[in-house]
Amino acid sequence: MDAFFEFATEFADGERWKLLRSEGWDDFVERLAHAVGDLPARRRQALMMLLFVLMEEVASPEEVRAWLDEHDITTDAGVDELIRWLRQLRRDRAG
């Protein structure tokens, strides 16, 4: 499984990430840093946007998971669609 898809689905697993299948916070941070550094720029952008949307509670993990289940984010077009959706969510919920 590619790192982008793996992290995106982990962020949306509804468990507030349980340190994202890591052995504590330090392991999570190291794992994320290595994975993100290897991703193409657009996928890094989508992953960071997704993380902030969840942290800011613009969307719940359940909402994100439902969206991910209905879309293919393994393609460049799917990543672009995710970015558009996240931008629209922030606009809609910002007021």
Wavefront OBJ file of the C-alpha trace (Angstrom):
o trace
v 0.000 0.000 0.000
v 1.370 3.458 -0.774
v 2.234 5.753 2.136
v -0.242 8.459 1.133
v -3.202 6.081 1.060
v -2.053 4.405 4.276
v -1.825 7.668 6.226
v -5.018 9.125 4.751
v -7.024 6.089 5.827
v -5.342 5.992 9.236
v -6.220 9.653 9.830
v -9.848 8.805 9.100
v -10.076 5.587 11.080
v -12.298 7.148 13.747
v -9.943 6.238 16.577
v -8.315 9.677 16.783
v -5.483 7.798 15.168
v -4.323 5.851 18.250
v -0.880 7.161 17.373
v -1.396 5.793 13.900
v -0.362 2.216 14.463
v 2.936 3.369 15.897
v 4.846 2.556 19.022
v 4.147 5.893 20.714
v 4.389 9.509 19.649
v 8.082 9.504 18.703
v 7.616 6.512 16.418
v 4.583 8.172 14.804
v 6.428 11.433 14.150
v 9.413 9.636 12.673
v 7.240 7.407 10.503
v 5.182 10.346 9.234
v 8.266 12.475 8.532
v 9.894 9.733 6.469
v 6.730 8.929 4.545
v 5.823 12.537 3.815
v 9.325 13.345 2.654
v 9.081 10.648 0.005
v 5.650 11.649 -1.331
v 5.090 13.801 -4.422
v 4.228 17.420 -3.562
v 0.501 17.148 -4.350
v 0.124 14.114 -2.072
v 2.047 15.890 0.714
v -0.326 18.822 0.303
v -3.414 16.606 0.492
v -2.117 14.764 3.547
v -1.342 17.974 5.425
v -4.716 19.460 4.486
v -6.454 16.302 5.670
v -4.567 16.337 8.951
v -5.488 19.976 9.632
v -9.131 19.501 8.648
v -9.337 16.714 11.208
v -7.365 18.597 13.882
v -9.513 21.701 13.452
v -12.612 19.490 13.524
v -13.804 20.883 10.206
v -14.734 17.265 9.446
v -15.020 14.214 11.646
v -12.982 11.084 11.006
v -16.256 9.385 10.083
v -17.040 12.011 7.422
v -13.560 11.693 5.964
v -13.729 7.898 6.029
v -17.094 7.945 4.233
v -15.676 10.260 1.566
v -12.553 8.110 1.152
v -14.667 4.958 0.843
v -16.523 6.528 -2.094
v -13.468 7.859 -3.959
v -10.245 6.476 -5.392
v -7.367 8.472 -3.936
v -4.705 6.195 -5.388
v -4.668 8.233 -8.606
v -3.514 11.806 -9.237
v -7.082 12.721 -10.191
v -8.338 11.249 -6.918
v -5.798 13.255 -4.920
v -6.873 16.431 -6.736
v -10.498 15.605 -5.958
v -9.625 15.152 -2.270
v -7.896 18.541 -2.207
v -10.930 20.213 -3.826
v -13.254 18.549 -1.303
v -11.113 19.616 1.674
v -10.954 23.215 0.410
v -14.713 23.286 -0.084
v -15.295 21.871 3.410
v -13.227 24.627 4.977
v -15.030 27.309 2.970
v -18.478 25.895 3.754
v -17.844 25.494 7.461
v -15.905 28.692 7.979
v -19.093 30.624 7.460
l 1 2 3 4 5 6 7 8 9 10 11 12 13 14 15 16 17 18 19 20 21 22 23 24 25 26 27 28 29 30 31 32 33 34 35 36 37 38 39 40 41 42 43 44 45 46 47 48 49 50 51 52 53 54 55 56 57 58 59 60 61 62 63 64 65 66 67 68 69 70 71 72 73 74 75 76 77 78 79 80 81 82 83 84 85 86 87 88 89 90 91 92 93 94 95
